[in-house]
């Protein structure tokens, strides 16, 4: 991960002016999940392009076809791994069994899609959204530069602050009453994660971005049996990115207006134009 983060930052620094979302935050998690899933390195850029089209702003049909292209790619890759298994996640899924029954082809493809999207997109948006938060609260970045031991709590605050998955829907298993609202068994209930992560009953001064915040029981990575399978990977990738920026003394300045995604599914940035200044963290 350090090698990937380092090489991505080296290229960005050479450009000096870049889009933090596309040139930095998007590439590190995507390259890592491709590596873990067994995607051949020559195909990484192809999936990077499809991913940007599928989950960026733009025409809905373009997004839909790009997502179908991603699933089609993993359908082909699953067939390759079935014939020539290797030490990667797609090979594990292809050979997987549940209670003695092989995982179906559709289940393999959908799990590949879930791993790829979860492994690439949410980390990208959290890392980029966190960088914007640091640019808007430079005193918090200064705390990290002064004391990198704060990185673990800083990552948790970035996850809370950005709340990249906007909502999840669940079916009530039994009747309940929440703040005077009656919910019956079988009702569909939507949890809005950005709201939950700013609950005044849970978080002191929730509208304050604070890298020292403890405790920090955010719901950005789910909870209970619905906890994100890639939670530790996301945390490590975000931490390493910020750590590399600090250790390399790379200063970052806004170089234009940030542009947010037009989406109710994911909460994040489409573009974050920045200028990288080596030697001035």
C-alpha positions in Angstrom: 0.0 0.0 0.0 2.9 2.4 0.8 4.4 1.7 -2.7 1.0 2.4 -4.4 0.4 5.5 -2.4 4.0 6.7 -3.0 3.9 6.2 -6.7 0.5 7.9 -7.1 1.7 10.9 -5.1 5.0 11.1 -7.1 3.0 11.4 -10.3 0.6 14.0 -8.8 3.5 16.1 -7.5 5.1 16.2 -10.9 1.9 17.7 -12.3 1.7 20.2 -9.5 -1.9 21.1 -10.3 -4.3 18.2 -10.1 -7.7 16.9 -9.1 -7.3 15.3 -5.7 -10.3 13.1 -6.3 -9.3 11.5 -9.6 -5.5 11.8 -9.5 -4.9 10.7 -5.9 -7.9 9.6 -3.8 -9.5 7.5 -6.5 -6.4 5.6 -7.6 -5.0 4.3 -4.4 -8.0 2.2 -3.2 -8.9 1.2 -6.8 -5.4 -0.1 -7.5 -5.4 -2.0 -4.1 -8.8 -3.7 -4.6 -7.8 -4.6 -8.1 -4.7 -6.2 -6.8 -6.5 -8.1 -4.1 -9.2 -9.3 -6.5 -6.7 -10.6 -9.0 -7.3 -8.1 -11.8 -4.3 -8.0 -14.1 -2.4 -4.7 -13.8 -2.9 -3.8 -17.5 -6.7 -3.7 -16.9 -6.5 -1.4 -13.9 -6.9 1.8 -15.9 -9.8 0.3 -17.9 -11.7 -0.3 -14.6 -10.6 3.1 -13.3 -12.3 4.7 -16.3 -15.4 2.5 -16.0 -15.6 3.3 -12.3 -15.4 7.0 -12.8 -18.2 6.8 -15.5 -20.4 4.6 -13.3 -20.2 6.6 -10.1 -19.4 10.1 -11.2 -21.8 12.8 -12.4 -23.2 12.7 -15.9 -25.9 11.1 -18.0 -27.8 8.3 -16.1 -27.6 5.9 -19.1 -23.8 6.4 -19.3 -23.5 5.6 -15.6 -25.8 2.5 -16.0 -23.9 1.1 -19.0 -20.5 1.7 -17.3 -21.7 -0.2 -14.2 -22.9 -3.1 -16.5 -19.4 -3.0 -18.1 -17.8 -3.5 -14.7 -20.0 -6.5 -14.0 -19.4 -7.9 -17.4 -15.7 -7.6 -16.8 -15.9 -9.6 -13.6 -18.1 -12.2 -15.3 -15.2 -12.8 -17.7 -12.6 -12.7 -15.0 -14.5 -15.2 -12.9 -14.4 -17.6 -15.9 -10.7 -17.1 -16.2 -10.2 -17.8 -12.5 -12.4 -20.9 -12.6 -10.0 -22.4 -15.2 -6.8 -21.0 -13.6 -7.4 -20.2 -9.9 -4.9 -18.1 -8.1 -4.4 -16.5 -4.7 -7.0 -13.7 -5.0 -10.5 -12.9 -3.9 -12.2 -13.7 -7.3 -10.7 -17.2 -7.2 -12.0 -17.7 -3.6 -15.5 -16.7 -4.7 -15.5 -18.9 -7.8 -14.5 -21.9 -5.7 -16.7 -21.0 -2.7 -19.3 -23.2 -1.2 -22.1 -22.5 1.3 -23.4 -25.6 3.1 -21.9 -27.8 0.4 -23.5 -25.9 -2.5 -21.3 -23.9 -4.9 -21.9 -20.2 -5.1 -23.9 -19.4 -8.2 -22.5 -17.5 -11.2 -24.8 -14.5 -10.5 -23.8 -14.5 -6.8 -20.1 -14.5 -7.8 -20.6 -11.6 -10.2 -22.7 -9.5 -7.7 -20.2 -10.2 -4.9 -17.3 -9.1 -7.2 -19.2 -5.9 -8.0 -19.9 -5.3 -4.3 -16.2 -5.8 -3.3 -15.0 -3.6 -6.2 -17.4 -0.8 -5.6 -17.1 -0.9 -1.8 -13.3 -1.2 -2.0 -12.8 1.6 -4.5 -15.6 4.2 -4.3 -16.3 4.8 -0.6 -12.7 5.1 0.3 -12.1 7.5 -2.6 -14.9 9.8 -1.4 -13.9 9.6 2.3 -10.3 10.4 1.5 -11.1 13.3 -0.8 -13.9 14.6 1.5 -11.5 14.4 4.4 -8.8 16.4 2.5 -11.4 19.1 1.8 -12.2 19.2 5.5 -8.6 19.7 6.3 -8.3 22.5 3.8 -11.3 24.1 5.4 -9.9 23.5 8.9 -6.1 24.0 8.5 -5.6 24.0 12.2 -6.7 20.3 12.3 -4.1 19.4 9.6 -1.5 21.3 11.7 -2.3 19.1 14.6 -1.6 16.0 12.5 1.7 17.4 11.2 2.7 18.2 14.8 1.6 14.8 16.1 1.1 12.0 13.5 0.0 9.7 16.4 -3.4 11.4 16.0 -3.9 9.7 12.6 -6.1 6.9 13.8 -8.6 9.2 15.5 -8.3 11.6 12.6 -9.4 8.8 10.2 -12.4 8.1 12.3 -13.4 11.7 12.3 -13.0 11.8 8.5 -15.3 8.8 8.2 -17.9 10.5 10.5 -17.6 13.9 8.8 -17.8 12.7 5.2 -20.5 9.9 5.8 -20.0 8.8 2.2 -22.9 6.2 2.1 -25.9 8.5 2.5 -28.5 5.9 3.6 -29.5 2.3 4.0 -32.9 0.7 4.1 -34.0 -2.1 6.5 -37.2 -4.0 7.2 -38.5 -3.8 10.8 -38.5 -7.3 12.3 -40.8 -6.2 15.2 -43.0 -3.2 16.2 -41.2 -0.3 17.7 -41.6 3.4 18.6 -38.9 5.9 18.0 -39.3 9.6 19.1 -43.1 9.2 18.9 -43.1 7.6 15.4 -44.8 4.1 15.4 -43.0 1.5 13.2 -44.8 -1.8 12.5 -43.2 -5.2 11.7 -42.5 -5.3 8.0 -42.3 -1.5 7.6 -39.4 -0.3 5.5 -37.2 2.1 7.4 -34.5 4.4 6.0 -31.5 5.4 8.1 -29.8 8.6 6.9 -26.2 8.2 7.9 -25.0 11.8 7.7 -27.8 12.7 10.1 -27.0 9.8 12.5 -23.3 10.8 12.5 -24.3 14.3 13.7 -26.7 13.2 16.4 -26.4 15.7 19.3 -27.3 12.9 21.8 -24.2 10.9 20.7 -21.6 13.5 19.6 -20.6 16.6 21.5 -20.6 19.6 19.2 -21.3 17.4 16.1 -20.8 20.2 13.6 -17.1 20.6 14.6 -14.4 18.7 12.7 -12.1 17.5 15.4 -9.2 15.0 14.8 -9.0 14.4 18.5 -12.6 13.3 18.9 -13.1 10.4 21.3 -15.3 8.4 21.6 -16.4 8.5 17.9 -19.2 5.9 17.4 -20.1 6.8 13.8 -22.1 4.6 11.6 -20.2 5.2 8.3 -19.0 1.6 8.1 -22.3 0.0 9.3 -23.0 -1.8 12.5 -23.5 -5.3 13.8 -24.0 -8.0 11.1 -24.1 -5.3 8.5 -20.6 -4.0 9.3 -18.4 -3.2 6.3 -16.2 -6.2 5.4 -13.6 -3.7 4.1 -13.6 -1.4 7.1 -10.0 -2.1 8.1 -8.7 -1.8 4.5 -10.5 1.6 4.2 -9.0 2.9 7.4 -5.5 1.8 6.5 -5.7 3.3 3.0 -6.9 6.7 4.3 -4.3 6.7 7.1 -1.4 5.8 4.7 -2.4 8.5 2.2 -2.4 11.3 4.9 0.7 9.8 6.5 2.6 9.9 3.1 1.6 13.5 2.6 2.9 14.5 6.0 6.1 12.5 5.8 6.9 13.8 2.3 6.1 17.4 3.5 3.7 17.9 0.6 1.6 21.1 1.1 -1.9 21.2 -0.5 -3.8 24.3 -1.5 -7.2 24.7 -3.1 -6.8 25.5 -6.8 -10.5 26.1 -7.7 -14.0 25.4 -6.6 -14.8 21.8 -5.3 -17.6 20.1 -7.1 -19.9 17.7 -5.3 -21.5 14.6 -6.8 -25.2 14.9 -7.8 -26.3 11.8 -5.9 -28.6 10.7 -3.1 -26.8 7.3 -2.9 -23.2 8.5 -2.2 -22.0 11.7 -0.5 -18.8 13.0 -1.9 -16.9 15.1 -4.3 -16.7 14.9 -8.1 -13.7 17.2 -8.3 -11.3 18.8 -5.8 -8.8 20.9 -7.7 -5.6 21.4 -5.7 -2.0 22.6 -6.0 0.7 20.4 -4.5 3.7 22.2 -3.0 6.6 19.9 -2.1 8.5 20.8 1.1 5.7 22.7 2.8 3.3 20.4 4.6 
